[in-house]
Amino acid sequence: MDDMCAAFEGCVMLIMNCEKYAAKAKKQKKEWLKDLKLPYYHVIGDPGLEDDYVFQDKKRVLWVKTNDDYNSLPKKVVAAYAATRSRFYDLKYIFKTDDDQMLQFGDANAFFQRITTMLINAEKETYKIHYAGNIVNVNQSYISQYHKIHPELPIDLPVMATKYCSGRFYILSEEVVDELLKKKHYIESEFLEDYAIGYYMDDLYKVTMKHLATNVFFKDMDLWVD
């Protein structure tokens, strides 16, 4: 194992994708994922699977037994976390991002090495970062207007007061993953994935919550597939 692979030991990145937007995954693989040594999988839903999940290592795809539409994203994310937790016995952190994100740095390995170094250094200083990303502070509950962007969503979705990391890119520790899986049925009942992850997370894990300027690290993909 070379030094770079050793730096990523226990870390897995999950990229939410769907068959409809296969071209987005293809573009990511041609560009910033091309030489990435961090293990990653594009996550696709298939309600017809015989098993709860299937890893296709050569294709870097994780199939989970859920619907593949936008409203099923919370179910897909939780299913992917459960599959990854079962498959990787040495799991330490899950990195989550989406298929419409492009890393703005030329060397993806160097970028993620900085991220893992940050996590390791925090543990050496006797505290652990359990949750990291672009922190959204919801000080007062409100009704989401996100259906104006995704009309398939209900128009009366409440967003309760909480702190969560935006779905563009966030990090979860193994402890948080285990805790969230105990609450999977609550998360599956939601429609806004990133909010649901933060809302149902125990505040204990937010004490060392780390803000990351993900809008600086990532940008939205120019390619959109209808």
N, C-alpha and C positions, 0 to 999 in steps of 0.2 A: 504493500500500500504506500503510495507516494504521499508527500507532506500535504498536498492539497486535498486528497481524498480523506486523509486522517483528520483534517480540519473540519470536514463535513460529516464525520462519523456521528450517527444518531440523529441526523437531520434529514428531513424529506420535504420537498416542495410539492404542493398540490395546486394545480391550475384548473379552475372550473371552466369547462368547455361543454359543447354539445355537438351532436352530429350535424345539425344545421349550419354550424359555424366551424366546420372542419378546416376551412381555408385560413382561419385565424391561427389555429394551432400550427398549421403548416408554416405560416409566415414566422411565427415565434421560433420554431425549430430551425428555420433557415438562418435566422439572425441571432438574437442574444442567447438562445438555448443551444446553439450549434455545438459548442465545445464545453458546455457546462459539466463539471464533474459532480456537482450537487445532485443527488438522486431526485428526479421529478417525475410526475405523472399528470397527464391531462385527464380530467375526470369527466366521464360521460355516463348518463343514465340510460338504463334499459330495463323496463319493468318485466320483460320476458325472461330475464336471467333465471337459470335453475338455482344458482347459489346467490348468496347475498352480495358477493363481489367476485371479480376476476381481474387479476393483474396480468397485463401483457407487457412483460419487461422489455422486449426488443422494440416494441412500438411506443413504449413509454405511455401506456394508457391504463387507467384504472376504470373498469366498468362497475357500476353499482346498481343495485336493484331498486331503482326509483324512476319516476317519469323524467323526461329530459327537457321539460319546459321551464320557463323563467320562474313561474310561481312555485316550482318544486325545488328551488335552489337551497332553502334551508334543509330539506330532507336529503338532498344530494350531498351537501357539505357534511352533515352528521354521519351519513353512511360512509363517506370517504374517510372521515376521522376514525370510525370504528374499524374499517378495513385496514387502515394503516397501522393502527394500534395493535391489531391482531397479527399482522404480517411482520412488523419490525419490532422484535423483542427488545432491541437496544435503543428504542426511540427516545430522544431527548426533546426535540422541538419539531413542530410542523410549521412550515412557511406556507401561507395561502395567498394566491393571487388569481387573476382572471385572464381569460384568453384574449382580451382586448388591450392588454398592457404590454408596453415595450420598455425595456430597461434603457435609460438614457446614458449609461456608461458603456464604454467600449469593451471593457474586460469584465464579463459577468463573474468569472471566478474570483477576481480580486475584490469585487463588490461584496459578494457573499462571504468571502473570507473575513472581510471587515465586520460584517454582521455577526458571524460566529465568534470572532475574537471578542466583540463587545459582550456577547452572552457569557463566554467563558470567563472573562475578566470580572464580570459582575459576580459570578459564583465564587471566584477567588476572594472577593471582598466581603464574603459571608452573606450576601443576599442574592436572590435569583430573580431574573426578569421572567415573569410568567406570561406576560401579555405586552405586545409592542406593536406600534403602528401609528397612523395619523389619528390622534385622539379627538373624538367628537364629544363635546360636553353638552348634554341635553339637560338644561337646568329646570325647564318646565315642560310638562307633557303637551303634545300637540297632535294634530291630525296630519299625517304624511300627505304630501302632494306629489309623491313619486309616480302616481298613476298617470300623471301628465307626460311622463317620459316612457313609462311602460303601461300602456292602457289595459293590459291584461290583469293588472293588480286591482284589488278592491279600492274603492274611492274613500273609504272611511277607516283607514288603518291608523290606530293610535300608536304613537311613539312615546313611551313613558320616560320620565326623568331617569337618566343613567349616564354612564360613560362607556363609549365603545370605540373600537378602531375601525376606520372605513375599510371596505372590502377590497380596495385596490391592492393592498398588501398588508398582511399582519402576521404576527408570530404568536404561537401558543406553545407553552411547555407541556411536557407529558402529564404533569399533575393536573393542569387545566383541562386537557383533553379528557382525562379520566373523569373529572368532575362534571364536565359538560355531557358526557355520554350517559351519566346517571339521569340527566334531565332531557334526554333526547326527545321525548314525547312532547315536551313543552316547546322545544326549538322547532320541531317538525310542524307545529301548529301555527307558526309564524310565516310571514311572507318576505320580510326584509332580513336577509341572512346576517349581515354584519352587525346590525342592531341586535338581533336575537342572541348572537354569541355573547355580546357584551352585557346585555340585559340579564341573562340567566347565569352569568358568571358570578361566583361568590366574590364579594368585595375584598376578601382576604387576598386574592390574587391580583388585585389592582393597586395594592400598596406600593409595589415597585414597578407599576405600569410605565413603560418607556415610550416617549413620543418620538416618532420617526417622520421626517419630512418626505413622505412618499410621493408627493406631487413633484418633488425635485428629482427623486430617483427614477420614477416611472412617468410615462406619458401615454395617453390614449392612442391606440393604433389608428393610422390613417385609413386602413382597409376596413370597409364594412361590407358584409355579405348579406344580401336579402334572401 
